[in-house]
């Protein structure tokens, strides 16, 4: 069981580093404050899910869930 705890700790650290890097790579949400009503929606705004920014958001969500699950598992002290 000690080997499993070590493996989970290493995975936890890798996810932590990856999550930090991906959050820093994302654009700020304040860039669109100049448009009051959102009428100036561009192609990139409409197809955000297919863009790099959309992919970064999806990866962030997956890594955040994995981070929380592994943190809970490591905190249970069953290993």
Biopython code that builds the backbone (N, CA, C, O; Angstrom):
import numpy as np
from Bio.PDB.StructureBuilder import StructureBuilder

atoms = [
    (1, "UNK", "N", (0.801, -1.199, 0.000)),
    (1, "UNK", "CA", (0.000, 0.000, 0.000)),
    (1, "UNK", "C", (0.848, 1.270, 0.000)),
    (1, "UNK", "O", (0.406, 2.322, -0.461)),
    (2, "UNK", "N", (2.061, 1.161, 0.517)),
    (2, "UNK", "CA", (2.938, 2.329, 0.525)),
    (2, "UNK", "C", (3.324, 2.732, -0.891)),
    (2, "UNK", "O", (3.509, 3.915, -1.174)),
    (3, "UNK", "N", (3.445, 1.749, -1.781)),
    (3, "UNK", "CA", (3.785, 2.041, -3.178)),
    (3, "UNK", "C", (2.643, 2.808, -3.845)),
    (3, "UNK", "O", (2.883, 3.739, -4.614)),
    (4, "UNK", "N", (1.399, 2.415, -3.551)),
    (4, "UNK", "CA", (0.243, 3.106, -4.115)),
    (4, "UNK", "C", (0.183, 4.552, -3.641)),
    (4, "UNK", "O", (-0.147, 5.452, -4.414)),
    (5, "UNK", "N", (0.500, 4.769, -2.382)),
    (5, "UNK", "CA", (0.500, 6.138, -1.847)),
    (5, "UNK", "C", (1.580, 6.989, -2.517)),
    (5, "UNK", "O", (1.355, 8.164, -2.808)),
    (6, "UNK", "N", (2.732, 6.406, -2.757)),
    (6, "UNK", "CA", (3.809, 7.137, -3.433)),
    (6, "UNK", "C", (3.413, 7.469, -4.867)),
    (6, "UNK", "O", (3.653, 8.580, -5.339)),
    (7, "UNK", "N", (2.808, 6.513, -5.557)),
    (7, "UNK", "CA", (2.373, 6.744, -6.940)),
    (7, "UNK", "C", (1.306, 7.831, -6.980)),
    (7, "UNK", "O", (1.362, 8.718, -7.831)),
    (8, "UNK", "N", (0.329, 7.773, -6.066)),
    (8, "UNK", "CA", (-0.712, 8.804, -6.026)),
    (8, "UNK", "C", (-0.133, 10.176, -5.692)),
    (8, "UNK", "O", (-0.596, 11.187, -6.220)),
    (9, "UNK", "N", (0.860, 10.217, -4.833)),
    (9, "UNK", "CA", (1.488, 11.492, -4.494)),
    (9, "UNK", "C", (2.221, 12.084, -5.693)),
    (9, "UNK", "O", (2.161, 13.292, -5.923)),
    (10, "UNK", "N", (2.906, 11.248, -6.452)),
    (10, "UNK", "CA", (3.610, 11.728, -7.650)),
    (10, "UNK", "C", (2.605, 12.223, -8.686)),
    (10, "UNK", "O", (2.808, 13.273, -9.295)),
    (11, "UNK", "N", (1.526, 11.474, -8.888)),
    (11, "UNK", "CA", (0.483, 11.897, -9.832)),
    (11, "UNK", "C", (-0.143, 13.209, -9.360)),
    (11, "UNK", "O", (-0.422, 14.094, -10.168)),
    (12, "UNK", "N", (-0.362, 13.329, -8.062)),
    (12, "UNK", "CA", (-0.925, 14.544, -7.475)),
    (12, "UNK", "C", (-0.025, 15.752, -7.741)),
    (12, "UNK", "O", (-0.509, 16.828, -8.093)),
    (13, "UNK", "N", (1.263, 15.570, -7.573)),
    (13, "UNK", "CA", (2.207, 16.664, -7.836)),
    (13, "UNK", "C", (2.230, 17.042, -9.314)),
    (13, "UNK", "O", (2.273, 18.226, -9.648)),
    (14, "UNK", "N", (2.202, 16.048, -10.201)),
    (14, "UNK", "CA", (2.181, 16.336, -11.637)),
    (14, "UNK", "C", (0.911, 17.079, -12.039)),
    (14, "UNK", "O", (0.961, 18.012, -12.841)),
    (15, "UNK", "N", (-0.227, 16.666, -11.481)),
    (15, "UNK", "CA", (-1.481, 17.364, -11.772)),
    (15, "UNK", "C", (-1.427, 18.789, -11.239)),
    (15, "UNK", "O", (-1.921, 19.709, -11.890)),
    (16, "UNK", "N", (-0.842, 18.981, -10.081)),
    (16, "UNK", "CA", (-0.725, 20.326, -9.507)),
    (16, "UNK", "C", (0.082, 21.250, -10.417)),
    (16, "UNK", "O", (-0.309, 22.391, -10.663)),
    (17, "UNK", "N", (1.191, 20.755, -10.902)),
    (17, "UNK", "CA", (2.047, 21.562, -11.787)),
    (17, "UNK", "C", (1.333, 21.843, -13.105)),
    (17, "UNK", "O", (1.365, 22.969, -13.602)),
    (18, "UNK", "N", (0.689, 20.824, -13.671)),
    (18, "UNK", "CA", (-0.025, 20.998, -14.938)),
    (18, "UNK", "C", (-1.189, 21.965, -14.777)),
    (18, "UNK", "O", (-1.422, 22.802, -15.649)),
    (19, "UNK", "N", (-1.912, 21.863, -13.688)),
    (19, "UNK", "CA", (-3.046, 22.759, -13.438)),
    (19, "UNK", "C", (-2.581, 24.204, -13.303)),
    (19, "UNK", "O", (-3.219, 25.115, -13.830)),
    (20, "UNK", "N", (-1.491, 24.412, -12.610)),
    (20, "UNK", "CA", (-0.943, 25.761, -12.467)),
    (20, "UNK", "C", (-0.534, 26.334, -13.818)),
    (20, "UNK", "O", (-0.828, 27.492, -14.117)),
    (21, "UNK", "N", (0.137, 25.535, -14.629)),
    (21, "UNK", "CA", (0.590, 26.007, -15.940)),
    (21, "UNK", "C", (-0.589, 26.320, -16.852)),
    (21, "UNK", "O", (-0.564, 27.324, -17.564)),
    (22, "UNK", "N", (-1.610, 25.487, -16.845)),
    (22, "UNK", "CA", (-2.745, 25.707, -17.738)),
    (22, "UNK", "C", (-3.556, 26.918, -17.312)),
    (22, "UNK", "O", (-4.043, 27.661, -18.164)),
    (23, "UNK", "N", (-3.710, 27.131, -16.016)),
    (23, "UNK", "CA", (-4.427, 28.321, -15.555)),
    (23, "UNK", "C", (-3.664, 29.588, -15.952)),
    (23, "UNK", "O", (-4.276, 30.586, -16.332)),
    (24, "UNK", "N", (-2.352, 29.549, -15.865)),
    (24, "UNK", "CA", (-1.556, 30.725, -16.258)),
    (24, "UNK", "C", (-1.574, 30.969, -17.761)),
    (24, "UNK", "O", (-1.369, 32.100, -18.200)),
    (25, "UNK", "N", (-1.813, 29.938, -18.552)),
    (25, "UNK", "CA", (-1.862, 30.090, -20.008)),
    (25, "UNK", "C", (-3.173, 30.688, -20.495)),
    (25, "UNK", "O", (-3.237, 31.181, -21.621)),
    (26, "UNK", "N", (-4.213, 30.656, -19.680)),
    (26, "UNK", "CA", (-5.518, 31.157, -20.107)),
    (26, "UNK", "C", (-5.537, 32.675, -20.143)),
    (26, "UNK", "O", (-4.807, 33.351, -19.419)),
    (27, "UNK", "N", (-6.402, 33.187, -21.015)),
    (27, "UNK", "CA", (-6.566, 34.624, -21.132)),
    (27, "UNK", "C", (-7.446, 35.122, -20.000)),
    (27, "UNK", "O", (-8.265, 34.379, -19.460)),
    (28, "UNK", "N", (-7.267, 36.391, -19.646)),
    (28, "UNK", "CA", (-8.099, 36.986, -18.620)),
    (28, "UNK", "C", (-9.505, 37.236, -19.124)),
    (28, "UNK", "O", (-9.709, 37.439, -20.321)),
    (29, "UNK", "N", (-10.465, 37.225, -18.236)),
    (29, "UNK", "CA", (-11.860, 37.459, -18.609)),
    (29, "UNK", "C", (-12.170, 38.941, -18.762)),
    (29, "UNK", "O", (-13.257, 39.286, -19.224)),
    (30, "UNK", "N", (-11.265, 39.817, -18.395)),
    (30, "UNK", "CA", (-11.514, 41.248, -18.435)),
    (30, "UNK", "C", (-11.274, 41.858, -19.803)),
    (30, "UNK", "O", (-11.489, 43.057, -19.977)),
    (31, "UNK", "N", (-10.840, 41.082, -20.771)),
    (31, "UNK", "CA", (-10.538, 41.633, -22.083)),
    (31, "UNK", "C", (-11.799, 42.062, -22.831)),
    (31, "UNK", "O", (-11.720, 42.913, -23.716)),
    (32, "UNK", "N", (-12.940, 41.505, -22.505)),
    (32, "UNK", "CA", (-14.163, 41.837, -23.212)),
    (32, "UNK", "C", (-15.010, 42.872, -22.513)),
    (32, "UNK", "O", (-16.184, 43.014, -22.855)),
    (33, "UNK", "N", (-14.474, 43.607, -21.547)),
    (33, "UNK", "CA", (-15.267, 44.570, -20.810)),
    (33, "UNK", "C", (-15.636, 45.792, -21.645)),
    (33, "UNK", "O", (-16.529, 46.545, -21.256)),
    (34, "UNK", "N", (-14.990, 46.005, -22.758)),
    (34, "UNK", "CA", (-15.312, 47.147, -23.602)),
    (34, "UNK", "C", (-16.647, 47.003, -24.302)),
    (34, "UNK", "O", (-17.272, 48.008, -24.641)),
    (35, "UNK", "N", (-17.095, 45.792, -24.523)),
    (35, "UNK", "CA", (-18.389, 45.569, -25.170)),
    (35, "UNK", "C", (-19.455, 45.477, -24.098)),
    (35, "UNK", "O", (-19.410, 44.611, -23.224)),
    (36, "UNK", "N", (-20.413, 46.382, -24.177)),
    (36, "UNK", "CA", (-21.421, 46.466, -23.115)),
    (36, "UNK", "C", (-22.470, 45.366, -23.256)),
    (36, "UNK", "O", (-22.788, 44.681, -22.283)),
    (37, "UNK", "N", (-22.998, 45.197, -24.439)),
    (37, "UNK", "CA", (-24.114, 44.258, -24.592)),
    (37, "UNK", "C", (-23.700, 42.921, -25.170)),
    (37, "UNK", "O", (-24.526, 42.011, -25.253)),
    (38, "UNK", "N", (-22.481, 42.775, -25.563)),
    (38, "UNK", "CA", (-22.050, 41.525, -26.172)),
    (38, "UNK", "C", (-22.390, 41.451, -27.646)),
    (38, "UNK", "O", (-22.284, 40.385, -28.252)),
    (39, "UNK", "N", (-22.794, 42.559, -28.228)),
    (39, "UNK", "CA", (-23.170, 42.579, -29.643)),
    (39, "UNK", "C", (-21.958, 42.410, -30.543)),
    (39, "UNK", "O", (-22.100, 42.030, -31.705)),
    (40, "UNK", "N", (-20.780, 42.682, -30.030)),
    (40, "UNK", "CA", (-19.564, 42.571, -30.829)),
    (40, "UNK", "C", (-18.973, 41.168, -30.722)),
    (40, "UNK", "O", (-17.754, 40.996, -30.704)),
    (41, "UNK", "N", (-19.839, 40.180, -30.654)),
    (41, "UNK", "CA", (-19.394, 38.788, -30.546)),
    (41, "UNK", "C", (-18.695, 38.394, -31.839)),
    (41, "UNK", "O", (-19.248, 38.544, -32.928)),
    (42, "UNK", "N", (-17.500, 37.901, -31.709)),
    (42, "UNK", "CA", (-16.727, 37.544, -32.889)),
    (42, "UNK", "C", (-16.837, 36.055, -33.161)),
    (42, "UNK", "O", (-17.498, 35.321, -32.426)),
    (43, "UNK", "N", (-16.190, 35.625, -34.214)),
    (43, "UNK", "CA", (-16.159, 34.204, -34.563)),
    (43, "UNK", "C", (-15.549, 33.396, -33.436)),
    (43, "UNK", "O", (-16.031, 32.309, -33.115)),
    (44, "UNK", "N", (-14.493, 33.918, -32.833)),
    (44, "UNK", "CA", (-13.799, 33.182, -31.764)),
    (44, "UNK", "C", (-14.653, 33.104, -30.522)),
    (44, "UNK", "O", (-14.566, 32.125, -29.781)),
    (45, "UNK", "N", (-15.473, 34.103, -30.272)),
    (45, "UNK", "CA", (-16.359, 34.063, -29.119)),
    (45, "UNK", "C", (-17.469, 33.051, -29.289)),
    (45, "UNK", "O", (-17.850, 32.373, -28.335)),
    (46, "UNK", "N", (-17.995, 32.943, -30.511)),
    (46, "UNK", "CA", (-19.088, 32.004, -30.777)),
    (46, "UNK", "C", (-18.595, 30.560, -30.777)),
    (46, "UNK", "O", (-19.317, 29.661, -30.345)),
    (47, "UNK", "N", (-17.392, 30.332, -31.249)),
    (47, "UNK", "CA", (-16.847, 28.978, -31.353)),
    (47, "UNK", "C", (-15.753, 28.746, -30.319)),
    (47, "UNK", "O", (-14.715, 28.153, -30.611)),
    (48, "UNK", "N", (-16.006, 29.222, -29.116)),
    (48, "UNK", "CA", (-14.983, 29.143, -28.073)),
    (48, "UNK", "C", (-14.649, 27.694, -27.708)),
    (48, "UNK", "O", (-13.515, 27.396, -27.333)),
    (49, "UNK", "N", (-15.618, 26.805, -27.814)),
    (49, "UNK", "CA", (-15.375, 25.413, -27.469)),
    (49, "UNK", "C", (-14.397, 24.731, -28.394)),
    (49, "UNK", "O", (-13.767, 23.745, -28.012)),
    (50, "UNK", "N", (-14.259, 25.237, -29.603)),
    (50, "UNK", "CA", (-13.350, 24.642, -30.583)),
    (50, "UNK", "C", (-11.991, 25.332, -30.622)),
    (50, "UNK", "O", (-11.075, 24.869, -31.302)),
    (51, "UNK", "N", (-11.863, 26.422, -29.904)),
    (51, "UNK", "CA", (-10.612, 27.166, -29.930)),
    (51, "UNK", "C", (-9.649, 26.642, -28.861)),
    (51, "UNK", "O", (-9.990, 25.760, -28.073)),
    (52, "UNK", "N", (-8.470, 27.194, -28.855)),
    (52, "UNK", "CA", (-7.466, 26.816, -27.861)),
    (52, "UNK", "C", (-7.926, 27.195, -26.458)),
    (52, "UNK", "O", (-7.689, 26.457, -25.502)),
    (53, "UNK", "N", (-8.578, 28.338, -26.338)),
    (53, "UNK", "CA", (-9.082, 28.782, -25.036)),
    (53, "UNK", "C", (-10.145, 27.824, -24.504)),
    (53, "UNK", "O", (-10.168, 27.525, -23.310)),
    (54, "UNK", "N", (-11.017, 27.346, -25.377)),
    (54, "UNK", "CA", (-12.025, 26.375, -24.967)),
    (54, "UNK", "C", (-11.400, 25.067, -24.519)),
    (54, "UNK", "O", (-11.845, 24.455, -23.547)),
    (55, "UNK", "N", (-10.373, 24.644, -25.228)),
    (55, "UNK", "CA", (-9.680, 23.405, -24.852)),
    (55, "UNK", "C", (-8.988, 23.565, -23.503)),
    (55, "UNK", "O", (-8.993, 22.643, -22.687)),
    (56, "UNK", "N", (-8.396, 24.725, -23.269)),
    (56, "UNK", "CA", (-7.733, 24.964, -21.977)),
    (56, "UNK", "C", (-8.743, 24.940, -20.830)),
    (56, "UNK", "O", (-8.440, 24.442, -19.746)),
    (57, "UNK", "N", (-9.934, 25.473, -21.067)),
    (57, "UNK", "CA", (-10.961, 25.461, -20.031)),
    (57, "UNK", "C", (-11.408, 24.041, -19.721)),
    (57, "UNK", "O", (-11.600, 23.688, -18.557)),
    (58, "UNK", "N", (-11.576, 23.223, -20.756)),
    (58, "UNK", "CA", (-11.986, 21.833, -20.543)),
    (58, "UNK", "C", (-10.906, 21.050, -19.792)),
    (58, "UNK", "O", (-11.213, 20.279, -18.882)),
    (59, "UNK", "N", (-9.656, 21.249, -20.171)),
    (59, "UNK", "CA", (-8.553, 20.563, -19.503)),
    (59, "UNK", "C", (-8.460, 21.015, -18.047)),
    (59, "UNK", "O", (-8.171, 20.211, -17.162)),
    (60, "UNK", "N", (-8.706, 22.297, -17.802)),
    (60, "UNK", "CA", (-8.667, 22.819, -16.433)),
    (60, "UNK", "C", (-9.727, 22.140, -15.573)),
    (60, "UNK", "O", (-9.460, 21.772, -14.429)),
    (61, "UNK", "N", (-10.926, 21.973, -16.120)),
    (61, "UNK", "CA", (-11.999, 21.326, -15.366)),
    (61, "UNK", "C", (-11.644, 19.879, -15.032)),
    (61, "UNK", "O", (-11.854, 19.432, -13.905)),
    (62, "UNK", "N", (-11.112, 19.154, -16.002)),
    (62, "UNK", "CA", (-10.754, 17.747, -15.776)),
    (62, "UNK", "C", (-9.642, 17.628, -14.736)),
    (62, "UNK", "O", (-9.712, 16.795, -13.832)),
    (63, "UNK", "N", (-8.627, 18.460, -14.870)),
    (63, "UNK", "CA", (-7.523, 18.413, -13.917)),
    (63, "UNK", "C", (-7.954, 18.840, -12.515)),
    (63, "UNK", "O", (-7.457, 18.303, -11.525)),
    (64, "UNK", "N", (-8.873, 19.799, -12.424)),
    (64, "UNK", "CA", (-9.352, 20.229, -11.114)),
    (64, "UNK", "C", (-10.118, 19.111, -10.412)),
    (64, "UNK", "O", (-9.966, 18.908, -9.207)),
    (65, "UNK", "N", (-10.940, 18.389, -11.169)),
    (65, "UNK", "CA", (-11.674, 17.262, -10.586)),
    (65, "UNK", "C", (-10.698, 16.170, -10.152)),
    (65, "UNK", "O", (-10.828, 15.622, -9.057)),
    (66, "UNK", "N", (-9.728, 15.854, -10.997)),
    (66, "UNK", "CA", (-8.730, 14.841, -10.647)),
    (66, "UNK", "C", (-7.935, 15.271, -9.415)),
    (66, "UNK", "O", (-7.635, 14.449, -8.549)),
    (67, "UNK", "N", (-7.599, 16.545, -9.338)),
    (67, "UNK", "CA", (-6.869, 17.085, -8.196)),
    (67, "UNK", "C", (-7.660, 16.881, -6.901)),
    (67, "UNK", "O", (-7.112, 16.433, -5.894)),
    (68, "UNK", "N", (-8.946, 17.213, -6.939)),
    (68, "UNK", "CA", (-9.785, 17.083, -5.748)),
    (68, "UNK", "C", (-9.968, 15.621, -5.342)),
    (68, "UNK", "O", (-9.924, 15.301, -4.154)),
    (69, "UNK", "N", (-10.172, 14.733, -6.314)),
    (69, "UNK", "CA", (-10.378, 13.320, -6.009)),
    (69, "UNK", "C", (-9.119, 12.713, -5.388)),
    (69, "UNK", "O", (-9.194, 12.003, -4.386)),
    (70, "UNK", "N", (-7.983, 12.994, -5.982)),
    (70, "UNK", "CA", (-6.731, 12.441, -5.440)),
    (70, "UNK", "C", (-6.419, 13.048, -4.075)),
    (70, "UNK", "O", (-5.899, 12.361, -3.195)),
    (71, "UNK", "N", (-6.734, 14.337, -3.891)),
    (71, "UNK", "CA", (-6.519, 14.953, -2.579)),
    (71, "UNK", "C", (-7.371, 14.271, -1.513)),
    (71, "UNK", "O", (-6.903, 14.035, -0.400)),
    (72, "UNK", "N", (-8.616, 13.956, -1.850)),
    (72, "UNK", "CA", (-9.481, 13.260, -0.901)),
    (72, "UNK", "C", (-8.980, 11.850, -0.610)),
    (72, "UNK", "O", (-9.004, 11.404, 0.537)),
    (73, "UNK", "N", (-8.529, 11.152, -1.641)),
    (73, "UNK", "CA", (-8.011, 9.791, -1.456)),
    (73, "UNK", "C", (-6.767, 9.808, -0.573)),
    (73, "UNK", "O", (-6.636, 8.984, 0.333)),
    (74, "UNK", "N", (-5.862, 10.735, -0.832)),
    (74, "UNK", "CA", (-4.637, 10.812, -0.035)),
    (74, "UNK", "C", (-4.910, 11.228, 1.407)),
    (74, "UNK", "O", (-4.147, 10.887, 2.312)),
    (75, "UNK", "N", (-5.993, 11.959, 1.615)),
    (75, "UNK", "CA", (-6.316, 12.451, 2.957)),
    (75, "UNK", "C", (-7.052, 11.407, 3.804)),
    (75, "UNK", "O", (-7.205, 11.604, 5.010)),
    (76, "UNK", "N", (-7.504, 10.319, 3.214)),
    (76, "UNK", "CA", (-8.269, 9.318, 3.956)),
    (76, "UNK", "C", (-7.392, 8.497, 4.909)),
    (76, "UNK", "O", (-7.920, 7.861, 5.821)),
    (77, "UNK", "N", (-6.101, 8.496, 4.724)),
    (77, "UNK", "CA", (-5.156, 7.771, 5.583)),
    (77, "UNK", "C", (-5.439, 6.280, 5.669)),
    (77, "UNK", "O", (-5.152, 5.657, 6.691)),
    (78, "UNK", "N", (-5.989, 5.708, 4.631)),
    (78, "UNK", "CA", (-6.229, 4.272, 4.590)),
    (78, "UNK", "C", (-5.021, 3.527, 4.018)),
    (78, "UNK", "O", (-4.939, 2.302, 4.108)),
    (79, "UNK", "N", (-4.092, 4.272, 3.434)),
    (79, "UNK", "CA", (-2.946, 3.657, 2.780)),
    (79, "UNK", "C", (-1.764, 3.659, 3.715)),
    (79, "UNK", "O", (-0.689, 3.181, 3.352)),
]
sb = StructureBuilder()
sb.init_structure("model")
sb.init_model(0)
sb.init_chain("A")
sb.init_seg("    ")
for serial, (resi, resn, name, xyz) in enumerate(atoms, 1):
    if name == "N":
        sb.init_residue(resn, " ", resi, " ")
    sb.init_atom(name, np.array(xyz, "f"), 0.0, 1.0, " ", f" {name:<3s}", serial, name[0])
structure = sb.get_structure()
